[in-house]
Amino acid sequence: MALVTEFRVGMTCGGCSGACTRILSGIAGVDDVACDIEAQQVLVTHSAEVEAETLNEALQKWSAASGKSVELVETRAAGEAGGDATAEA
């Protein structure tokens, strides 16, 4: 089953979104990374074998280097609408 993990990321430009895409796309099991700079949202589609914490750790390393904020919002089954509840992989 494919999962989607949502992050709120303090991206301010295409360089930020490009860095997030490169970092997350390099993780085995990640199928797609969609960045929305205006909404400061990153949606990562990945296999169930990829833990949200693995994705979060990768973005937190970038956050420490860039000074940009990163917040893990939720993980849900692909195709489900976003909400407040967090579903663990």
N, C-alpha and C positions, 0 to 999 in steps of 0.2 A: 504494500500500500504506500502510495506517495503521500508525503507530508509537506506542509508549508509552515515555515517558521518566519515570524514577523519580527522585525527589529525597528526601533525608532532610532535614527542615526542623524547626528548633527552635520549633515552634508551641506556644503555651501556652493559647490561647483561640480563640473564634470570630472575634475581630477579626483574628488572625493568619491563620487559614484563609481568611477573607473577602478579606483583602489579597492573598494568594497567588492566589486564584481570579480576582480583578479584574485583577491584573497579567498573568497568563498568558492569560486569556480575551481580552485586548485584542490579542494577537499574531495576525496573519493566518495562517490554516492550523491554528490550535488548535481542535480539535473538542470537547474535554471536559477538565475539571480536577476530579479527585477528591482531596479532602483528608481525611486521617484524623489528627485531633489526637492521639489516644492513642498511635498507632503512629509519630507524627511523620513521616508519609509523604505525599507528593504525587505522584499519577500524572497525567501529562499525555498525552492522546491527541491526535495531530497528524498532518498529512500529511508525506510524506517530504521535501517542500520546506523544512520547518522544521528547522533544525539545533538539536541539543541545546544547543550553546553559546549560541545566541540566547536560549533559555529560561533557561539558567544565568545569563547576564549580567543578564537582567531581575530574577531572584530575588536575585542578588548585590547589586544596587542597593538593593533593599528590605532585605536583610540589613545593609548598611552603615548604613542609616537607623534600623533597628529594633533592631539588636544581636542579632538571632536568627541562629542558624547555618543554613547551607545547604550541602548536599553533593549533587553529581550522582552518582547510583548507577549507572544504566545506561539504555541505550536498546535496546528490543527490538521485534520485530514484534508488533502487537496480537494478542492471543489466545495468545501464548507465556507460559509460566510464568516468573516472575522467577528469576534465578540470579546467579552471580558474574561471568559473562563479560559484557563490554560489547560491544554491536554498534553500530557507527557508522552513522549515517544516510547 
